Amino acid sequence: MPQPVEQSVLNLFALVREAISRATWALLNGDLMLGQEVVDGDQEVDDRTAELELEIWSRIEAEDLDPVDLRRLVGYLLILPELERSADLAEHIAQRSLSNVGSEMTPAARGIVQRMSEVAAEMWHSTAAAYVGNDAHTLELHEADEELDILHDRLTTEVGRGEMPTSVTAQVTLIARFYERLGDHAVNLSRRIATLQG
C-alpha cells in the first residue's frame, strides 16, 4: 500500500538532512566510499520526487477535491523542487570528497565548513519538525540563516589568505556557496510550510 503523501514528503526531508551530514563527514574525513554513497543516493531522491509528483498530479486530476485538500496538494508540489535541489547540493559537496579536497583545506577552513554543516542540518531539522508538528512557530530560521551568511564570509576570507592550493580554493569557494544555498532552501521551505498551515 502506498505511503500517504505527507509521510513520503517527510521521508524526503530525512534523506536530505542525512545527505548533508554524510557529505560533510566524507569531505572532512576523506571517506571516499561514503562520498560515493551520497553521490549515488541522490538518484533515489530524484526518483522518489518524480514518483511523488506523478502521484500528486494523479490525485489532483482524478479526485473531486475540496479547496483545502487541493491547496495542500499544490503546496506539496511547491515543496518537492526545494527538496530535490537541496539533495543535489549535498551531492555536490560529496563530489568534492572524491578528489580529497578536505585533506588540503586549512584547519580554519575545515572548522568553518563543519560549523556550516551543523547550522544547515539544524535548519533542516527545525523545518522538518515544523512540517511534522504543524507548528509555524518553529520556523524562526533567520538567525541561523544569518549565521550561515557570516560563516560564508569567514570562509571566503580564509580562502583569500592564499594558504591553500589554487585548485582547492576554487572548490572551497563553491562548497561555501553550497551550504549557503542549503540554508536558503530551508528558509524557502519554512515559508511553504507556513502557507500549508494557513
Residue pairs with C-beta under 8 A, 6 or more apart in sequence:
2 55
3 11
5 52
5 55
5 56
5 59
5 73
5 76
8 48
8 52
8 55
9 52
9 76
9 79
9 80
9 83
9 131
10 128
10 131
10 132
11 48
12 45
12 48
12 49
12 52
12 80
12 83
12 87
13 83
13 124
13 127
13 128
13 131
14 128
15 41
15 44
15 45
15 48
15 87
16 45
16 83
16 86
16 87
16 90
16 124
17 121
17 124
17 125
17 128
19 38
19 41
19 42
19 45
19 87
19 90
19 91
19 94
20 86
20 90
20 93
20 117
20 120
20 121
20 124
20 182
21 117
21 121
22 34
22 37
22 38
22 90
22 94
23 35
23 38
23 90
23 91
23 93
23 94
23 97
24 93
24 113
24 114
24 117
25 31
25 34
26 32
26 34
26 35
26 38
26 94
26 97
27 35
27 93
27 94
27 96
27 97
27 101
27 102
27 113
27 175
28 102
28 110
28 113
28 114
29 102
30 97
30 100
30 102
30 103
31 97
32 97
32 98
32 100
34 94
34 97
35 94
35 95
35 97
35 98
36 94
36 98
38 90
38 91
38 93
38 94
39 91
39 94
39 95
39 98
41 91
42 87
42 88
42 90
42 91
45 83
45 84
45 87
46 84
46 87
49 80
49 81
49 83
49 84
52 76
52 80
53 77
53 80
56 73
56 76
56 77
57 77
59 65
59 73
60 70
60 73
60 74
65 73
71 196
71 198
72 196
75 192
75 195
75 196
76 196
78 192
79 189
79 192
79 193
79 196
82 185
82 188
82 189
82 192
83 189
85 185
86 124
86 182
86 185
86 186
89 178
89 179
89 181
89 182
89 185
90 182
92 174
92 178
93 175
93 178
93 179
96 102
96 171
96 174
96 175
99 171
101 168
101 171
101 172
101 175
102 110
102 113
104 164
104 165
104 168
105 113
105 164
105 168
105 172
106 158
106 161
106 163
106 164
108 158
109 155
109 158
109 159
109 164
109 172
112 151
112 154
112 155
112 158
113 155
113 172
113 175
113 176
113 179
115 151
116 148
116 151
116 152
116 155
116 176
116 179
116 180
117 179
119 144
119 147
119 148
119 151
119 179
119 183
120 148
120 179
120 182
120 183
120 186
122 144
123 141
123 144
123 145
123 148
123 182
123 183
123 186
123 187
124 182
124 186
126 138
126 139
126 140
126 141
126 144
126 186
126 190
127 139
127 141
127 186
127 189
127 190
127 193
129 135
129 138
130 136
130 138
130 139
130 190
130 193
131 189
131 193
134 197
135 197
136 193
136 194
136 197
139 190
139 191
139 193
139 194
141 183
141 186
141 187
141 190
142 187
144 183
145 183
145 184
145 186
145 187
148 179
148 180
148 183
149 180
149 183
151 176
151 179
152 176
152 177
152 179
152 180
155 172
155 175
155 176
156 173
156 176
158 172
159 169
159 172
159 173
159 176
162 169
164 172
